[in-house]
Amino acid sequence: MSELAQTALASTAWPFQEAKLLLEERLKGRVPDKGYVLFETGYGPSGLPHIGTFGEVVRTTMVRNAFKILAPHIPTRLFAFSDDMDGLRKVPDNIPNKEMVAPHLGKPLTSIPDPFGTHDSFGAHNNARLRSFLDSFGFDYEFQSATDWYRSGRMDKAALRILECYDEVIKVILPTLGEERSATYSPFLPLCPKTGRVLQVPVVERKLDAGTIVYQDEDGSLKETPVTGGHCKMQWKADWAMRWYALGVDYEMSGKDLIDSVTLSSKICKILGGQPPTNLTYELFLDDKGQKISKSKGNGLAVEDWLKYAPEESLAWYMYQSPKRAKRLFFDVIPRAADDYLTYLAKFPEQDDKAKLENPVWHIHAGQPPVDAAPVGFGLLLNLVSVAHAEHKGAVWGYIQRYAPKASPATHPMMDRLAGYAIAYYNDFVKPTKKFRKASDAEARALSDLAQALNSAPVDAEALQSAVYETGKAHAETFPDLKDWFKALYQILLGQDQGPRMGGFFALYGVTESIALLTRAANGEDLA
């Protein structure tokens, strides 16, 4: 084992911990019989990809990359599996031509006309959107369609195994169902040859030698159909178990809401003779009120929302943090996530191998983070945009280049992106909430003294910060707690209750401009 792999093996970073669990406990350090380790993420394509989709794929990719370090001799693959054989239960609200879809309820998504008019079916359209979504982030994956697996015969062996183990599978599922549902439950859902709909009907006979089932149709008649060739699909929990068994899935994450499904599907997979995948259960996201985010409620944050205000790397950072802990996912978490990402990106080049493997940016960038760390943080940029009334990136760069003369949009593309994001975030979220106040007489005297202190201080963020501290201490009768001094600066100069390190802000905004700002405030001007 290489020195890097040995270091990774001892890492406390959760992707390495997950990869170690997979390598040692499931694989026993060996290459699987199929010749590779299979990571999987699954999707129900009745809706469009969302922020949870990103989270699951980016986290799974982090574990896969960690595994490659621990076991570079074992090939890996990542399947993005779409359950597009599912019967559509209701017409989505966010599609055109709903009247085109309504007559096809109950059919597999790949058998329903595309209301967007761009693909052969509604399922094909949503699958294309999923692939485009994943491709836009550069994920390394292989798309898989349930329809293709069922109809091509690649699920046949597993479907026949379900038929063979029918009674044992039923015994696992029935205790979890109500009395009415139990009476008609079958893991097999026949596709009606006349309507094409996925039927939930009682199975009255199983013919193992023929590989068929006899079911009671909705009109009361008895029909016989093969369980192979896509003539039937499986109920959800049996379907998940059969997929693990058929594909040989080694690792799959799932949300807290699927804990019971993981338990039942794992039992079924073992009945079939398979080994359930190593699983990580991640916590769900909460909205700004602490409620679970729901696509149907629309109370969350979409990927495109985040990417309007911050780079995708900051979203990956957010997803990296504590996957087993519930986290608020709303607009106000974006600036902190962006700043935290930038902080760790700046630390990376100077760290040793052990520290680098613990650094989240290693996992975000598969060990190769960019070197153009932004010289100015996102929060600081927001305050600069506020005070400078900047409406375009060019104006922001005027300040940045005075602060960091060697930086430019060409040499620091991340900085250039952040400038645009800061303007967008400020206009939509900060500007509408700003409440400037005028300085009291005592505060005005402190502001005037600070202006004089800046005038004689070196043009350096730390020196300017020291001047801020010393001025606050000199006015202890007005600000017995230094926190009150900084809060006054934020409220009077920035129109908010919280803010940046003022020394860094004054250095970025410019000492001359900062002195002018302080003088205006000391003279009683309302800076709004």
Steps between C-alpha positions, in 0.01 A plus 500: 500500500634843405589761760208714380259207538628430851447865591150489350420181691557687828306809389197608701337665195166327455551403130814310598316342791225383265753374243688313773176336617425390144850369435556316825159380615319430176777422252757361748759679287418290192383587150133395458427209264346744250839672476413841643338675795158640413375825652137587428265794530132457417232736369126510450476697174138611539650838596804701402842474668525704820747600769468162672606337173815709498566423865474125455721486192766737631523316833513160329771632270699615803491148644593353162801732470607411854469130413728548200774623734457208741477234229637631168522141370121451514300654211187698589183601317214731592151422367235771495193274490165641390188311613317600183281187492298644787136573428422872505268566797400861430558769241781732618408865547810637329458359149334633183221316316365327809202380301741292291628316805176455698361209290820302561502491880615163628728431204879480526657841449675370188161412348346846544523767225741783574299814590807709413506360146875439496536125563334167430342487845454693822750266666756557224460875541555491875789256460661743257452781750664284767800423279535865400482598867772254602714585197488871585695423819746268329401187692654172385205258478321251276130555445276195539131470416269255681298468178810391312604253770153344519425484129847388391479195721784604731257486794358160402720286720428719803125509424490120482686489831228719654243255363691211653524672841148645481373371836807618692484842339131529585569416865740794522261752346156406634560598866569857382166533317146573607233231494343608169832539321628167635209314345603585144873568528743344254861601430414464127315780319382373159484739207156482345537383136195704399553833676872487579428601859693363797245295694477445874296181495491172697721214380302175525756253366874473435646268238870460572576271205334739255630814672152651509238624740123484473329814625144620539448786258300808591200357312513183711645276230817294550803583290837330472817696427877440513689672780787552255556725198343806659152345520507571875682745720558470873342684786736763644674314785526174304615698197780669695613165642486335158707782350768459767502126432499525120759777469714403796481847658774548760422848632191720504394795713144582595310756704371456853146462365603172332640324807211252511528437126874431533431251780232310307683507166814374672308203641358421157840533334640244745207265431588515130857402585652845459687732734336839565724796424688696762266785584535849639178654629514876466283751680243707316510873433292752694355830385542839669232404757662166583244298305592213268550618144242361258492527121120509509497782758769696317643611835862438417780621283560378144844440351445780251414733790831427672699530178355845438675627812809283556723249317420129485812432709333675795194275457728196498659637819154526657423140402833378640433632849355248748279293266348318800376824656189690392589845362308809402504551126393852420640813342664633815742204519656584163750776597640298791536190282683701234737655756570168672583341167740784414666482843583132464602544137755763606638267772548200271835577329686539830362187666675165535350183348305407813344844534422515128304174519302646792432820306154499337635658180698179437169316481325773302772498233614135518837602638569769239356830624567816298785725605340837425366555852296818514684782684168638629226307680137491391364672810752781460398539137135533603588787731715663234214483248273653762718800586636557150154462340667279238265379228746317274812289541727763351430735789571223752827413328614859537509449876633144484799595286593785729494250788668216303683666203604171338145363486290519185199317350745296292728396787222462759188373321341394832535858625334624182208260549465603864477867405196427283345275764547766768316761294210261437475391865527855630223629273259216580561436871715765668388828349126453579577436869754776568411746778757773549489716810667829584776519757435644845721788616724263697519256207579788264801593711623139487452486123694827459784360710502181294529705180809672646644164611460356150671806355817425696488116483694290244288387205475146625192302605646397836628848579164650411324237713726594790403865453133401520561309825700777662243764412223288651701451818564875522124557509426242768248729666287484184585139417567311825489181294701510174221302335285813530766701317507259207122477494480878479745499207292238320170679559622849416737424211347184350135508606510155664555337839790280396792553272861426403832565669502875459876517443469274197199696379679836530803358317280373214280808478803726520631703794417835338147386418458350848607824666249687287229250597578535870506880472160507335359277773665712772341811347155347547432393144262213440710266285193333352 
